[in-house]
Amino acid sequence: MIKIYTSPSCSSCRKVKKWFNEQQIPFVEKNIFVATLNEKELLDILAKSENGTEDIISSRSKIVKESGVDIDSMTINELIAFIKENPSVLKRPIIVDDTKIQVGYNAEDIRVFIPHARRIAEWACQHNECPKYDNCEHVKDKLAAN
């Protein structure tokens, strides 16, 4: 199941939710200010991020700047406690499934969350190799555009 960690005032969060709804891909939304992330969720996010805290913590965050905390010197337990106390330090949105993570909205990168079988079918249709060529929506769209 895809989880999207959001905040209400985040325009990128709205774009991500709109995209998932348009693609008819189910997701669970978690507002980071209403539902505190638990230790398991934070460990999962950290484990999937390629660059650790750099990917998910905003160094421009007011709390990080004003408190002078050194995120890199924190233990995992200290980091988790800090994030739970200060969820606004997280970059948003954070999109997570069983194997992947994406932070922010990127129109190209977000396509990795389209189910694999649908991506293969879309590719086949776009290259005139669709098994249902005559009824393919991609082909109809191409013909209508010409």
Backbone as JSON Lines, residues from 0, in Angstrom:
{"i":0,"aa":"M","n":[0.85,-1.19,0.0],"ca":[0.0,0.0,0.0],"c":[0.89,1.24,0.0]}
{"i":1,"aa":"I","n":[0.52,2.19,-0.79],"ca":[1.26,3.45,-0.87],"c":[0.79,4.38,0.24]}
{"i":2,"aa":"K","n":[1.76,4.99,0.92],"ca":[1.48,5.99,1.94],"c":[2.06,7.32,1.47]}
{"i":3,"aa":"I","n":[1.29,8.37,1.66],"ca":[1.77,9.71,1.32],"c":[1.72,10.54,2.59]}
{"i":4,"aa":"Y","n":[2.89,10.99,3.03],"ca":[3.0,11.83,4.21],"c":[2.92,13.28,3.74]}
{"i":5,"aa":"T","n":[1.92,14.01,4.26],"ca":[1.61,15.34,3.76],"c":[1.44,16.36,4.88]}
{"i":6,"aa":"S","n":[1.25,17.59,4.45],"ca":[0.8,18.65,5.34],"c":[-0.24,19.47,4.57]}
{"i":7,"aa":"P","n":[-1.18,20.09,5.26],"ca":[-2.3,20.76,4.58],"c":[-1.88,21.91,3.66]}
{"i":8,"aa":"S","n":[-0.86,22.65,4.01],"ca":[-0.51,23.84,3.22],"c":[0.47,23.55,2.08]}
{"i":9,"aa":"C","n":[0.78,22.31,1.85],"ca":[1.8,21.92,0.88],"c":[1.2,21.75,-0.52]}
{"i":10,"aa":"S","n":[1.61,22.61,-1.46],"ca":[1.07,22.53,-2.83],"c":[1.57,21.26,-3.54]}
{"i":11,"aa":"S","n":[2.79,20.85,-3.27],"ca":[3.3,19.61,-3.88],"c":[2.52,18.41,-3.39]}
{"i":12,"aa":"C","n":[2.08,18.44,-2.14],"ca":[1.27,17.36,-1.59],"c":[-0.05,17.27,-2.34]}
{"i":13,"aa":"R","n":[-0.65,18.41,-2.63],"ca":[-1.91,18.41,-3.38],"c":[-1.7,17.86,-4.79]}
{"i":14,"aa":"K","n":[-0.59,18.21,-5.43],"ca":[-0.29,17.7,-6.77],"c":[-0.14,16.18,-6.75]}
{"i":15,"aa":"V","n":[0.56,15.67,-5.74],"ca":[0.78,14.22,-5.63],"c":[-0.55,13.5,-5.44]}
{"i":16,"aa":"K","n":[-1.38,13.99,-4.54],"ca":[-2.68,13.34,-4.3],"c":[-3.54,13.4,-5.55]}
{"i":17,"aa":"K","n":[-3.52,14.51,-6.26],"ca":[-4.3,14.65,-7.49],"c":[-3.8,13.63,-8.52]}
{"i":18,"aa":"W","n":[-2.49,13.51,-8.66],"ca":[-1.92,12.57,-9.62],"c":[-2.36,11.14,-9.3]}
{"i":19,"aa":"F","n":[-2.24,10.73,-8.04],"ca":[-2.64,9.36,-7.65],"c":[-4.13,9.14,-7.9]}
{"i":20,"aa":"N","n":[-4.95,10.13,-7.61],"ca":[-6.38,10.0,-7.86],"c":[-6.67,9.88,-9.35]}
{"i":21,"aa":"E","n":[-5.99,10.69,-10.18],"ca":[-6.18,10.61,-11.64],"c":[-5.74,9.26,-12.18]}
{"i":22,"aa":"Q","n":[-4.69,8.71,-11.61],"ca":[-4.19,7.4,-12.06],"c":[-4.98,6.24,-11.46]}
{"i":23,"aa":"Q","n":[-5.91,6.58,-10.57],"ca":[-6.73,5.58,-9.87],"c":[-5.86,4.57,-9.13]}
{"i":24,"aa":"I","n":[-4.83,5.11,-8.47],"ca":[-3.94,4.29,-7.65],"c":[-4.28,4.58,-6.19]}
{"i":25,"aa":"P","n":[-4.69,3.57,-5.46],"ca":[-5.08,3.81,-4.06],"c":[-3.87,4.17,-3.19]}
{"i":26,"aa":"F","n":[-4.12,5.02,-2.22],"ca":[-3.07,5.43,-1.28],"c":[-3.7,5.78,0.05]}
{"i":27,"aa":"V","n":[-2.85,5.82,1.06],"ca":[-3.26,6.26,2.39],"c":[-2.51,7.56,2.66]}
{"i":28,"aa":"E","n":[-3.25,8.59,3.02],"ca":[-2.64,9.87,3.33],"c":[-2.46,9.99,4.83]}
{"i":29,"aa":"K","n":[-1.28,10.46,5.24],"ca":[-1.01,10.71,6.65],"c":[-0.52,12.15,6.79]}
{"i":30,"aa":"N","n":[-1.34,12.97,7.42],"ca":[-0.96,14.34,7.72],"c":[0.04,14.29,8.88]}
{"i":31,"aa":"I","n":[1.27,14.73,8.63],"ca":[2.33,14.6,9.64],"c":[2.09,15.46,10.88]}
{"i":32,"aa":"F","n":[1.18,16.43,10.78],"ca":[0.9,17.28,11.93],"c":[-0.26,16.76,12.76]}
{"i":33,"aa":"V","n":[-1.06,15.86,12.19],"ca":[-2.2,15.3,12.91],"c":[-1.86,13.92,13.46]}
{"i":34,"aa":"A","n":[-1.32,13.08,12.61],"ca":[-0.96,11.71,13.01],"c":[0.55,11.63,13.14]}
{"i":35,"aa":"T","n":[1.05,11.63,14.36],"ca":[2.48,11.56,14.59],"c":[3.04,10.28,14.0]}
{"i":36,"aa":"L","n":[4.11,10.41,13.25],"ca":[4.75,9.23,12.67],"c":[5.33,8.39,13.8]}
{"i":37,"aa":"N","n":[5.15,7.09,13.69],"ca":[5.71,6.22,14.72],"c":[7.12,5.78,14.34]}
{"i":38,"aa":"E","n":[7.78,5.15,15.27],"ca":[9.18,4.74,15.07],"c":[9.33,3.83,13.86]}
{"i":39,"aa":"K","n":[8.39,2.89,13.69],"ca":[8.47,1.95,12.56],"c":[8.39,2.7,11.23]}
{"i":40,"aa":"E","n":[7.48,3.67,11.12],"ca":[7.33,4.44,9.89],"c":[8.6,5.24,9.59]}
{"i":41,"aa":"L","n":[9.14,5.88,10.61],"ca":[10.35,6.68,10.42],"c":[11.54,5.81,10.04]}
{"i":42,"aa":"L","n":[11.68,4.65,10.66],"ca":[12.77,3.74,10.29],"c":[12.61,3.25,8.85]}
{"i":43,"aa":"D","n":[11.37,2.99,8.44],"ca":[11.1,2.56,7.07],"c":[11.48,3.65,6.07]}
{"i":44,"aa":"I","n":[11.11,4.87,6.37],"ca":[11.44,6.01,5.5],"c":[12.95,6.17,5.41]}
{"i":45,"aa":"L","n":[13.62,6.14,6.54],"ca":[15.09,6.3,6.55],"c":[15.78,5.17,5.8]}
{"i":46,"aa":"A","n":[15.29,3.95,5.96],"ca":[15.91,2.79,5.31],"c":[15.81,2.88,3.79]}
{"i":47,"aa":"K","n":[14.73,3.46,3.29],"ca":[14.51,3.54,1.85],"c":[15.16,4.76,1.22]}
{"i":48,"aa":"S","n":[15.53,5.74,2.0],"ca":[16.13,6.95,1.42],"c":[17.6,6.69,1.09]}
{"i":49,"aa":"E","n":[17.99,7.04,-0.11],"ca":[19.36,6.78,-0.57],"c":[20.39,7.55,0.22]}
{"i":50,"aa":"N","n":[20.07,8.78,0.59],"ca":[21.04,9.63,1.27],"c":[20.67,9.91,2.72]}
{"i":51,"aa":"G","n":[19.87,9.03,3.31],"ca":[19.51,9.15,4.72],"c":[18.77,10.44,5.02]}
{"i":52,"aa":"T","n":[19.22,11.13,6.05],"ca":[18.52,12.33,6.52],"c":[18.53,13.45,5.48]}
{"i":53,"aa":"E","n":[19.53,13.47,4.64],"ca":[19.62,14.52,3.61],"c":[18.41,14.51,2.69]}
{"i":54,"aa":"D","n":[17.87,13.32,2.43],"ca":[16.71,13.19,1.55],"c":[15.41,13.65,2.21]}
{"i":55,"aa":"I","n":[15.3,13.48,3.52],"ca":[14.0,13.71,4.15],"c":[13.94,14.9,5.11]}
{"i":56,"aa":"I","n":[15.08,15.4,5.57],"ca":[15.09,16.52,6.52],"c":[15.42,17.81,5.78]}
{"i":57,"aa":"S","n":[14.62,18.83,6.01],"ca":[14.87,20.13,5.39],"c":[15.88,20.9,6.23]}
{"i":58,"aa":"S","n":[17.06,21.1,5.68],"ca":[18.09,21.86,6.41],"c":[17.71,23.33,6.5]}
{"i":59,"aa":"R","n":[16.75,23.77,5.67],"ca":[16.29,25.16,5.71],"c":[15.18,25.36,6.73]}
{"i":60,"aa":"S","n":[14.77,24.27,7.37],"ca":[13.71,24.33,8.37],"c":[14.07,25.31,9.48]}
{"i":61,"aa":"K","n":[13.1,26.08,9.89],"ca":[13.3,27.08,10.94],"c":[13.82,26.42,12.24]}
{"i":62,"aa":"I","n":[13.26,25.29,12.57],"ca":[13.67,24.58,13.8],"c":[15.13,24.15,13.72]}
{"i":63,"aa":"V","n":[15.53,23.62,12.58],"ca":[16.92,23.18,12.41],"c":[17.86,24.37,12.49]}
{"i":64,"aa":"K","n":[17.51,25.46,11.82],"ca":[18.37,26.65,11.82],"c":[18.47,27.27,13.21]}
{"i":65,"aa":"E","n":[17.32,27.48,13.85],"ca":[17.31,28.2,15.12],"c":[17.85,27.39,16.29]}
{"i":66,"aa":"S","n":[17.61,26.09,16.27],"ca":[18.07,25.27,17.4],"c":[19.54,24.89,17.28]}
{"i":67,"aa":"G","n":[20.06,24.99,16.07],"ca":[21.47,24.66,15.87],"c":[21.78,23.19,16.05]}
{"i":68,"aa":"V","n":[20.76,22.32,15.9],"ca":[21.0,20.89,16.07],"c":[21.84,20.36,14.91]}
{"i":69,"aa":"D","n":[22.64,19.38,15.23],"ca":[23.45,18.72,14.21],"c":[22.8,17.37,13.93]}
{"i":70,"aa":"I","n":[21.98,17.33,12.91],"ca":[21.24,16.12,12.56],"c":[22.19,14.95,12.34]}
{"i":71,"aa":"D","n":[23.31,15.2,11.68],"ca":[24.24,14.12,11.34],"c":[24.9,13.48,12.56]}
{"i":72,"aa":"S","n":[24.95,14.2,13.68],"ca":[25.6,13.62,14.87],"c":[24.61,12.91,15.79]}
{"i":73,"aa":"M","n":[23.33,12.95,15.44],"ca":[22.31,12.3,16.27],"c":[22.32,10.78,16.08]}
{"i":74,"aa":"T","n":[21.99,10.07,17.15],"ca":[21.77,8.64,17.03],"c":[20.41,8.45,16.37]}
{"i":75,"aa":"I","n":[20.13,7.25,15.93],"ca":[18.83,6.97,15.31],"c":[17.7,7.29,16.28]}
{"i":76,"aa":"N","n":[17.86,6.88,17.54],"ca":[16.81,7.13,18.53],"c":[16.62,8.63,18.77]}
{"i":77,"aa":"E","n":[17.71,9.39,18.82],"ca":[17.61,10.84,18.99],"c":[16.93,11.48,17.78]}
{"i":78,"aa":"L","n":[17.29,11.01,16.59],"ca":[16.71,11.54,15.36],"c":[15.2,11.28,15.31]}
{"i":79,"aa":"I","n":[14.81,10.06,15.64],"ca":[13.39,9.71,15.63],"c":[12.62,10.57,16.63]}
{"i":80,"aa":"A","n":[13.18,10.73,17.82],"ca":[12.53,11.56,18.84],"c":[12.43,13.01,18.36]}
{"i":81,"aa":"F","n":[13.48,13.5,17.71],"ca":[13.49,14.88,17.2],"c":[12.42,15.08,16.13]}
{"i":82,"aa":"I","n":[12.31,14.14,15.2],"ca":[11.31,14.24,14.13],"c":[9.9,14.15,14.72]}
{"i":83,"aa":"K","n":[9.7,13.24,15.66],"ca":[8.37,13.11,16.27],"c":[7.96,14.39,16.98]}
{"i":84,"aa":"E","n":[8.91,15.06,17.61],"ca":[8.65,16.33,18.29],"c":[8.49,17.48,17.31]}
{"i":85,"aa":"N","n":[9.19,17.4,16.19],"ca":[9.24,18.5,15.21],"c":[8.96,17.99,13.81]}
{"i":86,"aa":"P","n":[7.74,17.56,13.52],"ca":[7.46,16.98,12.19],"c":[7.67,17.97,11.04]}
{"i":87,"aa":"S","n":[7.67,19.25,11.35],"ca":[7.84,20.24,10.27],"c":[9.24,20.2,9.65]}
{"i":88,"aa":"V","n":[10.18,19.47,10.25],"ca":[11.52,19.36,9.66],"c":[11.53,18.43,8.45]}
{"i":89,"aa":"L","n":[10.47,17.65,8.3],"ca":[10.41,16.71,7.18],"c":[10.07,17.44,5.88]}
{"i":90,"aa":"K","n":[10.76,17.05,4.82],"ca":[10.39,17.52,3.49],"c":[9.07,16.85,3.14]}
{"i":91,"aa":"R","n":[8.3,17.5,2.28],"ca":[7.0,16.96,1.93],"c":[6.71,17.15,0.45]}
{"i":92,"aa":"P","n":[5.89,16.28,-0.07],"ca":[5.37,15.04,0.47],"c":[6.42,13.95,0.44]}
{"i":93,"aa":"I","n":[6.21,12.95,1.27],"ca":[7.04,11.74,1.22],"c":[6.11,10.62,0.79]}
{"i":94,"aa":"I","n":[6.45,9.98,-0.33],"ca":[5.65,8.89,-0.88],"c":[6.43,7.6,-0.67]}
{"i":95,"aa":"V","n":[5.77,6.62,-0.07],"ca":[6.45,5.36,0.25],"c":[5.54,4.19,-0.13]}
{"i":96,"aa":"D","n":[6.14,3.17,-0.74],"ca":[5.43,1.9,-0.9],"c":[6.31,0.82,-0.29]}
{"i":97,"aa":"D","n":[6.11,-0.42,-0.68],"ca":[6.86,-1.52,-0.06],"c":[8.36,-1.45,-0.33]}
{"i":98,"aa":"T","n":[8.75,-0.85,-1.45],"ca":[10.17,-0.87,-1.82],"c":[10.76,0.49,-2.17]}
{"i":99,"aa":"K","n":[9.91,1.48,-2.43],"ca":[10.4,2.76,-2.94],"c":[10.02,3.93,-2.07]}
{"i":100,"aa":"I","n":[10.75,5.02,-2.29],"ca":[10.43,6.29,-1.64],"c":[10.66,7.41,-2.66]}
{"i":101,"aa":"Q","n":[9.82,8.41,-2.59],"ca":[10.04,9.63,-3.35],"c":[9.69,10.8,-2.45]}
{"i":102,"aa":"V","n":[10.56,11.79,-2.46],"ca":[10.32,12.99,-1.67],"c":[10.06,14.13,-2.62]}
{"i":103,"aa":"G","n":[8.95,14.82,-2.42],"ca":[8.58,15.91,-3.31],"c":[7.8,15.4,-4.5]}
{"i":104,"aa":"Y","n":[7.37,16.33,-5.35],"ca":[6.63,15.97,-6.55],"c":[7.51,16.16,-7.77]}
{"i":105,"aa":"N","n":[7.67,15.1,-8.53],"ca":[8.4,15.14,-9.79],"c":[7.56,14.35,-10.79]}
{"i":106,"aa":"A","n":[7.08,15.02,-11.82],"ca":[6.14,14.43,-12.77],"c":[6.68,13.17,-13.44]}
{"i":107,"aa":"E","n":[7.96,13.08,-13.66],"ca":[8.55,11.89,-14.3],"c":[8.8,10.78,-13.29]}
{"i":108,"aa":"D","n":[9.43,11.13,-12.17],"ca":[9.81,10.13,-11.19],"c":[8.62,9.45,-10.53]}
{"i":109,"aa":"I","n":[7.51,10.15,-10.4],"ca":[6.35,9.6,-9.71],"c":[5.76,8.41,-10.45]}
{"i":110,"aa":"R","n":[6.07,8.3,-11.75],"ca":[5.54,7.19,-12.55],"c":[6.0,5.82,-12.06]}
{"i":111,"aa":"V","n":[7.06,5.77,-11.24],"ca":[7.49,4.47,-10.71],"c":[6.42,3.85,-9.81]}
{"i":112,"aa":"F","n":[5.46,4.65,-9.37],"ca":[4.4,4.13,-8.52],"c":[3.22,3.58,-9.32]}
{"i":113,"aa":"I","n":[3.26,3.73,-10.65],"ca":[2.24,3.09,-11.49],"c":[2.55,1.6,-11.45]}
{"i":114,"aa":"P","n":[1.54,0.77,-11.23],"ca":[1.79,-0.68,-11.19],"c":[2.54,-1.15,-12.44]}
{"i":115,"aa":"H","n":[3.46,-2.06,-12.23],"ca":[4.36,-2.54,-13.29],"c":[3.59,-3.04,-14.52]}
{"i":116,"aa":"A","n":[2.55,-3.82,-14.31],"ca":[1.8,-4.36,-15.44],"c":[1.18,-3.24,-16.28]}
{"i":117,"aa":"R","n":[0.71,-2.18,-15.62],"ca":[0.12,-1.08,-16.37],"c":[1.19,-0.33,-17.17]}
{"i":118,"aa":"R","n":[2.4,-0.18,-16.59],"ca":[3.47,0.49,-17.32],"c":[3.87,-0.29,-18.56]}
{"i":119,"aa":"I","n":[3.92,-1.61,-18.46],"ca":[4.25,-2.45,-19.61],"c":[3.18,-2.31,-20.69]}
{"i":120,"aa":"A","n":[1.91,-2.35,-20.29],"ca":[0.82,-2.2,-21.25],"c":[0.86,-0.83,-21.93]}
{"i":121,"aa":"E","n":[1.11,0.21,-21.17],"ca":[1.2,1.56,-21.75],"c":[2.34,1.64,-22.75]}
{"i":122,"aa":"W","n":[3.49,1.06,-22.4],"ca":[4.63,1.07,-23.31],"c":[4.27,0.35,-24.6]}
{"i":123,"aa":"A","n":[3.67,-0.83,-24.46],"ca":[3.32,-1.62,-25.64],"c":[2.35,-0.86,-26.54]}
{"i":124,"aa":"C","n":[1.38,-0.22,-25.94],"ca":[0.4,0.53,-26.73],"c":[1.04,1.73,-27.43]}
{"i":125,"aa":"Q","n":[1.96,2.36,-26.77],"ca":[2.61,3.53,-27.36],"c":[3.56,3.14,-28.49]}
{"i":126,"aa":"H","n":[3.93,1.88,-28.54],"ca":[4.83,1.4,-29.59],"c":[4.11,0.46,-30.57]}
{"i":127,"aa":"N","n":[2.8,0.63,-30.65],"ca":[1.96,-0.14,-31.57],"c":[2.11,-1.65,-31.41]}
{"i":128,"aa":"E","n":[2.37,-2.09,-30.18],"ca":[2.48,-3.51,-29.9],"c":[1.4,-3.95,-28.91]}
{"i":129,"aa":"C","n":[0.35,-3.18,-28.83],"ca":[-0.72,-3.45,-27.89],"c":[-1.5,-4.68,-28.36]}
{"i":130,"aa":"P","n":[-1.73,-5.65,-27.48],"ca":[-2.48,-6.84,-27.88],"c":[-3.93,-6.51,-28.26]}
{"i":131,"aa":"K","n":[-4.45,-5.41,-27.79],"ca":[-5.81,-4.99,-28.14],"c":[-5.72,-3.67,-28.92]}
{"i":132,"aa":"Y","n":[-4.89,-3.64,-29.92],"ca":[-4.55,-2.42,-30.64],"c":[-5.79,-1.62,-31.05]}
{"i":133,"aa":"D","n":[-6.8,-2.27,-31.58],"ca":[-7.97,-1.55,-32.07],"c":[-8.76,-0.87,-30.95]}
{"i":134,"aa":"N","n":[-8.67,-1.38,-29.74],"ca":[-9.44,-0.82,-28.64],"c":[-8.57,-0.05,-27.64]}
{"i":135,"aa":"C","n":[-7.33,0.14,-27.97],"ca":[-6.39,0.77,-27.06],"c":[-6.65,2.27,-26.92]}
{"i":136,"aa":"E","n":[-6.81,2.74,-25.71],"ca":[-7.07,4.17,-25.46],"c":[-5.9,5.04,-25.92]}
{"i":137,"aa":"H","n":[-4.66,4.56,-25.75],"ca":[-3.49,5.34,-26.17],"c":[-3.5,5.56,-27.68]}
{"i":138,"aa":"V","n":[-3.87,4.51,-28.41],"ca":[-3.92,4.62,-29.86],"c":[-5.03,5.57,-30.28]}
{"i":139,"aa":"K","n":[-6.19,5.45,-29.63],"ca":[-7.31,6.35,-29.95],"c":[-6.9,7.8,-29.69]}
{"i":140,"aa":"D","n":[-6.2,8.03,-28.6],"ca":[-5.76,9.39,-28.28],"c":[-4.8,9.92,-29.35]}
{"i":141,"aa":"K","n":[-3.88,9.06,-29.82],"ca":[-2.93,9.46,-30.85],"c":[-3.65,9.81,-32.15]}
{"i":142,"aa":"L","n":[-4.6,8.96,-32.53],"ca":[-5.34,9.19,-33.77],"c":[-6.17,10.47,-33.69]}
{"i":143,"aa":"A","n":[-6.75,10.71,-32.55],"ca":[-7.58,11.91,-32.38],"c":[-6.72,13.18,-32.46]}
{"i":144,"aa":"A","n":[-5.47,13.09,-32.02],"ca":[-4.57,14.24,-32.03],"c":[-4.1,14.57,-33.45]}
{"i":145,"aa":"N","n":[-4.1,13.59,-34.34],"ca":[-3.61,13.8,-35.73],"c":[-4.63,14.4,-36.61]}
